[in-house]
Amino acid sequence: MNVKKIREDFPLLLANPDLTYLDSAATSQKPACVLRAEREFYECHNANPLRGLYELSENATKCYEDARKTVQHFIGAARPEEIIFTRNATESLNLVAYSLGSLLLKPGDEVVVSIMEHHSNLLPWQHAAKRAGAQLKFVECSKDGKITLEDVAAVLTEKTRIMAITQMSNVLGCVNDIKGIASLCHEKGIVLVADGAQSVPHMPVNVSELDVDFLSFSGHKMLAPMGIGALYGKMEWLEKMPPFLTGGEMIEYVTRTSATYAEVPHKFEAGTVNAAGAYALGEAIRYIEGIGFEEITKREDELTALAMEEMKKNPYVHIIGSDRPEDHHGILSFTVQDVHPHDVAAILDSDKIAVRAGHHCAQPLLAYLKTPSTTRASLAFYNTEEEVLRFTQSLKTLRRRMGYGE
């Protein structure tokens, strides 16, 4: 991988050569081709898709539906209708929790989530369980972030209707065995919902091979614009589920007292859609495929290993989770002895190093790990070894700059 050449594709990185951007788990930087694609849609194809019978609207519809097919092939869905465009993974998970919860959950039923979930894959299930009078249960992880199939099997019961779990933790970087968990769930007639917000940008994800019932992800974490995301759902469930939002475009016929809904996926895409975002998401996928996940994963693993090697030389730095770099997949959450994570982030920012600090929208996990907050550095294939060393060198100065003398 020619990282120097790749970085030339990213306008923000080119315009800020002194910036070390280590917050790609929050949102990735965008290549110029993706920015051009979004602009191109508005300059060349702008019309309301799915509604007009004139040529420009039909062309906008084609752009939108072609993007759906691009997502379908990217994640290995059986058909394009199984891809629903949303604003982000959060909206996707809320859609499933509301619509699937309304369909399946009754008083006394159980919903199972893991302790490592992002709030976006926890709060919707809290609300769904409360609405139905169901119980929310948790699968715990080990201190280094592992959840075994035995751990999952011990929590599932004959009352469990839905399980929701992340494929990759946004705090620990560990990857869960979604295929194995899906098999366990389906043996008991349980629906599996996977959060792919962190995994889809960094590793091959094939929903047909995993046999998940639902999988969500956000475009903005994988080089695409903010405000576009996708939900994969098996057609058998999407056809049964009630709509999440109602209004324009998701209907077939409306009377004063009733309505019939459009076919999947349009039943779940109420109102004017983000066609430009979908069009740019398709371009982001083509950019990723042009590099290839083999190269992306190799690069990010090398950077993770280098960062961990240097961080471990600092006796005041504690990395949360596994001590094996191959378990982190570019995500390194850590604490610095006696220094609050917000201060760590502020001092690094003064050195033009951008990291995240706080609970990372995963407060139950951090409470379980007895760590109220951490600093998180998250790497992407466009980062360099020099940036990693700049980050770790700055870490070495933190305690001295806070007045600890070392």
C-alpha positions as CSV (number, residue, x, y, z in Angstrom):
1,M,0.0,0.0,0.0
2,N,1.3,3.4,-1.0
3,V,0.1,5.4,2.0
4,K,1.6,8.7,0.7
5,K,-0.4,8.4,-2.5
6,I,-3.6,7.4,-0.6
7,R,-3.3,10.4,1.7
8,E,-3.3,12.6,-1.4
9,D,-6.9,11.4,-1.9
10,F,-8.1,13.0,1.3
11,P,-8.5,16.8,1.1
12,L,-8.6,17.4,4.9
13,L,-5.4,15.5,5.5
14,L,-3.7,17.4,2.6
15,A,-4.9,20.7,4.0
16,N,-3.7,19.9,7.5
17,P,-0.3,18.2,7.2
18,D,0.5,18.8,10.9
19,L,-2.7,17.0,12.1
20,T,-2.5,13.5,13.4
21,Y,-6.1,12.2,13.1
22,L,-6.7,9.2,15.4
23,D,-10.5,9.3,15.7
24,S,-11.6,7.3,12.7
25,A,-13.8,5.0,14.9
26,A,-15.9,8.1,15.5
27,T,-15.9,9.2,11.9
28,S,-13.5,8.6,9.0
29,Q,-12.0,11.2,6.7
30,K,-13.5,11.4,3.2
31,P,-11.7,10.9,-0.1
32,A,-12.1,13.5,-2.8
33,C,-14.0,11.0,-5.1
34,V,-16.7,10.7,-2.4
35,L,-17.0,14.4,-2.0
36,R,-17.2,14.8,-5.8
37,A,-19.9,12.1,-6.0
38,E,-22.1,13.9,-3.5
39,R,-21.7,17.1,-5.4
40,E,-22.2,15.4,-8.7
41,F,-25.6,14.1,-7.6
42,Y,-26.8,17.6,-6.9
43,E,-25.2,19.1,-9.9
44,C,-26.2,16.4,-12.5
45,H,-29.0,14.2,-11.1
46,N,-30.9,16.2,-8.6
47,A,-34.6,15.4,-8.5
48,N,-36.8,13.6,-6.0
49,P,-36.2,9.9,-6.6
50,L,-39.1,7.4,-6.8
51,R,-41.7,10.2,-7.4
52,G,-41.4,11.8,-10.7
53,L,-42.2,10.3,-14.1
54,Y,-39.9,12.7,-16.0
55,E,-36.4,11.8,-17.1
56,L,-34.4,13.6,-14.4
57,S,-36.3,12.0,-11.6
58,E,-36.1,8.6,-13.2
59,N,-32.3,9.1,-13.4
60,A,-32.2,10.1,-9.8
61,T,-34.1,6.9,-8.9
62,K,-31.6,4.8,-10.9
63,C,-28.7,6.4,-9.0
64,Y,-30.4,5.7,-5.7
65,E,-31.3,2.1,-6.6
66,D,-27.8,1.4,-8.1
67,A,-26.3,2.5,-4.7
68,R,-28.6,0.0,-3.0
69,K,-27.2,-2.8,-5.3
70,T,-23.7,-1.7,-4.5
71,V,-24.4,-2.1,-0.8
72,Q,-26.1,-5.4,-1.4
73,H,-23.0,-6.8,-3.2
74,F,-20.6,-5.2,-0.7
75,I,-22.1,-7.1,2.3
76,G,-23.3,-10.2,0.5
77,A,-27.1,-9.8,0.8
78,A,-29.2,-12.1,-1.3
79,R,-31.2,-9.3,-3.0
80,P,-31.2,-5.5,-3.1
81,E,-34.6,-5.2,-1.5
82,E,-33.0,-6.5,1.8
83,I,-31.0,-3.2,2.0
84,I,-32.8,-0.2,3.7
85,F,-31.2,3.2,3.6
86,T,-31.3,5.1,6.9
87,R,-29.4,8.1,8.4
88,N,-26.9,5.9,10.3
89,A,-26.6,2.7,12.3
90,T,-28.4,4.3,15.2
91,E,-31.5,4.8,13.1
92,S,-31.2,1.3,11.7
93,L,-31.1,-0.2,15.2
94,N,-34.0,1.9,16.4
95,L,-36.0,0.8,13.3
96,V,-35.4,-2.9,14.1
97,A,-36.1,-2.5,17.9
98,Y,-39.4,-0.7,17.2
99,S,-40.7,-2.7,14.3
100,L,-39.4,-6.2,15.2
101,G,-40.1,-5.5,18.9
102,S,-43.7,-4.6,18.0
103,L,-44.0,-7.8,16.0
104,L,-42.3,-10.3,18.4
105,L,-42.2,-9.2,22.0
106,K,-44.9,-9.9,24.6
107,P,-44.9,-9.6,28.4
108,G,-42.5,-12.1,30.0
109,D,-40.3,-12.4,26.8
110,E,-36.6,-11.7,26.9
111,V,-34.2,-9.6,24.8
112,V,-30.5,-10.3,25.2
113,V,-27.7,-7.8,24.5
114,S,-24.0,-7.9,25.3
115,I,-22.4,-5.7,28.0
116,M,-20.1,-4.1,25.4
117,E,-22.9,-2.6,23.3
118,H,-22.7,1.0,22.1
119,H,-25.7,2.9,23.5
120,S,-27.2,2.8,20.0
121,N,-27.6,-1.0,20.3
122,L,-28.7,-0.8,24.0
123,L,-31.2,2.0,24.5
124,P,-33.5,1.0,21.6
125,W,-33.8,-2.5,23.2
126,Q,-34.4,-1.0,26.7
127,H,-37.3,0.9,25.3
128,A,-38.6,-2.1,23.2
129,A,-38.5,-4.3,26.3
130,K,-40.3,-1.7,28.4
131,R,-43.0,-1.2,25.8
132,A,-43.7,-4.9,25.6
133,G,-43.2,-5.8,29.3
134,A,-40.2,-7.9,28.4
135,Q,-37.0,-8.4,30.3
136,L,-33.6,-7.1,29.1
137,K,-30.7,-9.5,29.9
138,F,-26.9,-9.2,29.4
139,V,-24.1,-11.4,28.2
140,E,-20.9,-10.4,30.1
141,C,-17.5,-10.4,28.6
142,S,-14.1,-11.2,30.1
143,K,-11.8,-8.4,31.1
144,D,-9.9,-8.6,27.9
145,G,-13.2,-8.4,25.9
146,K,-13.9,-12.0,25.0
147,I,-17.5,-13.4,24.7
148,T,-17.5,-17.1,24.1
149,L,-20.3,-19.1,22.6
150,E,-20.7,-20.8,26.0
151,D,-21.2,-17.3,27.6
152,V,-24.0,-16.7,25.1
153,A,-25.6,-20.1,25.4
154,A,-25.8,-19.7,29.2
155,V,-28.0,-16.6,28.9
156,L,-30.4,-17.7,26.1
157,T,-33.6,-19.4,27.3
158,E,-36.9,-20.5,25.8
159,K,-38.2,-17.0,26.6
160,T,-35.5,-15.2,24.5
161,R,-36.9,-13.7,21.3
162,I,-34.2,-11.4,20.2
163,M,-30.5,-11.1,20.7
164,A,-28.5,-7.9,19.7
165,I,-24.7,-7.7,19.7
166,T,-21.9,-5.8,18.1
167,Q,-19.6,-7.5,15.7
168,M,-16.7,-5.2,16.8
169,S,-16.5,-3.2,20.0
170,N,-16.0,0.5,19.6
171,V,-14.1,0.5,23.0
172,L,-12.1,-2.7,22.9
173,G,-11.7,-3.4,19.2
174,C,-12.5,-7.1,19.7
175,V,-14.5,-9.0,17.2
176,N,-17.3,-11.3,18.3
177,D,-18.1,-14.6,16.6
178,I,-21.3,-13.5,14.9
179,K,-21.6,-16.6,12.8
180,G,-21.4,-18.9,15.8
181,I,-23.8,-16.7,17.8
182,A,-26.3,-16.7,14.9
183,S,-26.2,-20.5,14.8
184,L,-26.9,-20.7,18.5
185,C,-29.8,-18.2,18.3
186,H,-31.4,-19.9,15.3
187,E,-31.3,-23.3,17.0
188,K,-33.7,-21.7,19.6
189,G,-35.7,-19.7,17.1
190,I,-34.1,-16.4,18.3
191,V,-33.6,-13.4,15.9
192,L,-30.1,-12.1,15.8
193,V,-29.4,-8.3,15.3
194,A,-25.8,-7.4,14.6
195,D,-24.3,-3.9,14.9
196,G,-21.7,-3.6,12.1
197,A,-20.8,0.1,12.6
198,Q,-17.2,-0.7,13.5
199,S,-16.7,-3.9,11.5
200,V,-18.0,-3.1,8.1
201,P,-15.5,-0.3,7.4
202,H,-12.5,-2.5,8.4
203,M,-13.1,-6.1,7.5
204,P,-15.0,-8.3,5.0
205,V,-18.6,-8.8,6.2
206,N,-20.9,-11.2,4.4
207,V,-24.4,-11.3,5.9
208,S,-25.3,-14.4,4.0
209,E,-22.3,-16.3,5.4
210,L,-22.8,-15.0,8.9
211,D,-26.6,-15.8,8.6
212,V,-27.5,-12.8,10.7
213,D,-31.2,-11.7,10.5
214,F,-30.3,-8.0,10.7
215,L,-27.0,-5.9,10.4
216,S,-26.6,-2.2,10.6
217,F,-23.8,0.2,9.7
218,S,-23.1,3.9,9.1
219,G,-21.6,5.5,6.0
220,H,-19.7,8.2,7.8
221,K,-17.4,5.6,9.5
222,M,-16.4,4.1,6.1
223,L,-15.4,7.2,4.1
224,A,-19.0,8.2,3.1
225,P,-20.8,11.4,4.1
226,M,-22.6,11.8,7.4
227,G,-26.4,11.2,7.3
228,I,-26.4,8.0,5.3
229,G,-26.4,4.5,6.7
230,A,-27.9,1.1,5.9
231,L,-29.8,-1.7,7.5
232,Y,-29.7,-5.3,6.1
233,G,-32.7,-7.5,7.0
234,K,-33.8,-10.9,5.9
235,M,-36.8,-10.5,3.6
236,E,-38.9,-12.9,5.7
237,W,-38.7,-10.5,8.6
238,L,-38.9,-7.2,6.6
239,E,-42.1,-8.3,5.0
240,K,-43.7,-9.1,8.4
241,M,-42.5,-6.0,10.3
242,P,-44.7,-2.9,10.6
243,P,-43.1,0.4,9.3
244,F,-41.0,2.5,11.7
245,L,-41.9,5.9,10.2
246,T,-45.0,6.8,8.2
247,G,-45.6,9.4,5.6
248,G,-44.8,10.0,2.0
249,E,-43.5,7.4,-0.4
250,M,-43.8,4.4,2.0
251,I,-47.5,3.9,1.0
252,E,-49.4,2.3,-1.8
253,Y,-52.9,3.7,-1.1
254,V,-54.3,6.0,1.6
255,T,-57.9,6.7,2.6
256,R,-59.2,8.8,5.4
257,T,-59.0,5.9,7.9
258,S,-56.5,3.4,6.6
259,A,-53.5,2.8,4.4
260,T,-51.7,0.0,2.6
261,Y,-47.9,0.1,2.6
262,A,-45.4,0.0,-0.2
263,E,-43.3,-3.1,-0.7
264,V,-40.0,-3.6,1.0
265,P,-37.6,-1.7,1.2
266,H,-39.7,1.4,0.5
267,K,-42.0,0.5,3.3
268,F,-39.2,1.6,5.6
269,E,-38.0,4.7,3.7
270,A,-40.5,7.3,4.5
271,G,-40.2,10.8,3.1
272,T,-37.6,12.3,0.8
273,V,-34.5,10.0,0.9
274,N,-30.9,11.0,1.1
275,A,-30.2,10.1,-2.5
276,A,-27.0,12.1,-2.7
277,G,-25.7,10.4,0.4
278,A,-26.5,6.9,-1.0
279,Y,-24.8,7.8,-4.3
280,A,-21.7,8.9,-2.4
281,L,-21.8,5.8,-0.2
282,G,-21.7,3.7,-3.3
283,E,-18.5,5.6,-4.4
284,A,-17.0,5.1,-0.9
285,I,-17.6,1.3,-1.3
286,R,-15.9,1.4,-4.7
287,Y,-12.9,3.2,-3.2
288,I,-12.6,0.6,-0.4
289,E,-12.9,-2.2,-2.9
290,G,-10.3,-0.6,-5.1
291,I,-7.8,-0.9,-2.2
292,G,-9.1,-4.2,-0.9
293,F,-9.7,-5.4,2.6
294,E,-6.7,-7.6,2.6
295,E,-4.5,-4.5,2.3
296,I,-6.6,-2.4,4.6
297,T,-6.7,-5.0,7.4
298,K,-2.9,-5.7,7.0
299,R,-2.1,-2.0,7.2
300,E,-4.3,-1.3,10.2
301,D,-3.0,-4.3,12.1
302,E,0.6,-3.2,11.5
303,L,-0.2,0.3,12.9
304,T,-2.0,-1.2,15.8
305,A,0.9,-3.4,16.7
306,L,3.3,-0.5,16.5
307,A,1.2,1.7,18.7
308,M,0.8,-1.0,21.3
309,E,4.5,-1.8,21.3
310,E,5.3,1.8,22.0
311,M,2.5,2.4,24.5
312,K,3.6,-0.7,26.5
313,K,7.0,1.0,27.0
314,N,5.3,3.6,29.1
315,P,4.7,2.3,32.6
316,Y,2.0,4.9,33.2
317,V,-0.2,3.9,30.3
318,H,-2.8,1.1,30.7
319,I,-4.5,-0.3,27.6
320,I,-8.0,-1.5,28.2
321,G,-8.9,-5.0,27.0
322,S,-6.6,-7.6,25.5
323,D,-2.8,-7.2,25.5
324,R,-2.6,-8.8,22.0
325,P,-2.6,-6.2,19.2
326,E,-4.4,-8.6,16.9
327,D,-7.5,-8.3,19.2
328,H,-7.8,-4.6,18.8
329,H,-8.3,-4.0,15.1
330,G,-7.2,-0.4,15.2
331,I,-9.0,0.6,18.4
332,L,-6.9,1.4,21.5
333,S,-8.7,2.7,24.6
334,F,-6.3,3.5,27.4
335,T,-5.8,5.5,30.6
336,V,-2.8,7.4,31.9
337,Q,-2.0,7.2,35.6
338,D,-3.2,10.2,37.5
339,V,-4.3,12.1,34.4
340,H,-8.0,12.4,33.5
341,P,-8.8,11.2,29.9
342,H,-10.2,14.7,29.1
343,D,-6.8,16.2,30.0
344,V,-5.0,13.5,28.0
345,A,-7.1,14.5,24.9
346,A,-6.6,18.2,25.5
347,I,-2.8,17.9,25.8
348,L,-2.7,15.7,22.7
349,D,-4.8,18.2,20.9
350,S,-2.3,20.9,21.7
351,D,0.2,18.7,19.8
352,K,-2.3,18.5,16.9
353,I,-3.2,14.9,17.7
354,A,-6.9,14.2,17.6
355,V,-8.2,11.4,19.9
356,R,-11.5,10.7,21.7
357,A,-12.0,10.9,25.4
358,G,-15.0,9.9,27.6
359,H,-17.2,6.8,27.9
360,H,-17.5,6.3,24.1
361,C,-21.3,5.8,24.3
362,A,-20.7,2.5,26.2
363,Q,-21.2,3.4,29.9
364,P,-22.3,-0.1,31.0
365,L,-19.2,-1.6,29.6
366,L,-16.9,0.9,31.3
367,A,-18.8,0.5,34.6
368,Y,-18.3,-3.3,34.3
369,L,-14.6,-2.7,33.6
370,K,-14.4,-0.3,36.6
371,T,-13.1,2.5,34.4
372,P,-15.4,5.5,34.2
373,S,-13.8,6.9,31.1
374,T,-10.8,6.4,28.8
375,T,-9.0,8.0,26.0
376,R,-9.3,6.3,22.6
377,A,-7.0,6.3,19.7
378,S,-8.5,4.7,16.6
379,L,-6.5,4.1,13.5
380,A,-7.3,3.8,9.8
381,F,-5.4,2.7,6.7
382,Y,-4.5,6.3,5.8
383,N,-2.6,6.8,9.0
384,T,1.3,6.6,9.0
385,E,3.9,5.1,11.2
386,E,5.2,8.6,11.8
387,E,1.8,9.6,13.2
388,V,1.7,6.7,15.5
389,L,5.2,7.6,16.9
390,R,4.2,11.2,17.2
391,F,1.2,10.1,19.3
392,T,3.2,7.8,21.5
393,Q,6.0,10.3,22.0
394,S,3.4,12.9,23.1
395,L,2.0,10.4,25.5
396,K,5.4,10.1,27.2
397,T,5.3,13.8,28.1
398,L,1.8,13.9,29.5
399,R,2.5,13.4,33.2
400,R,5.4,15.9,33.2
401,R,3.2,18.5,31.5
402,M,0.6,17.8,34.2
403,G,3.1,18.6,36.9
404,Y,4.1,15.1,38.0
405,G,7.7,15.5,37.1
406,E,7.9,12.4,34.9
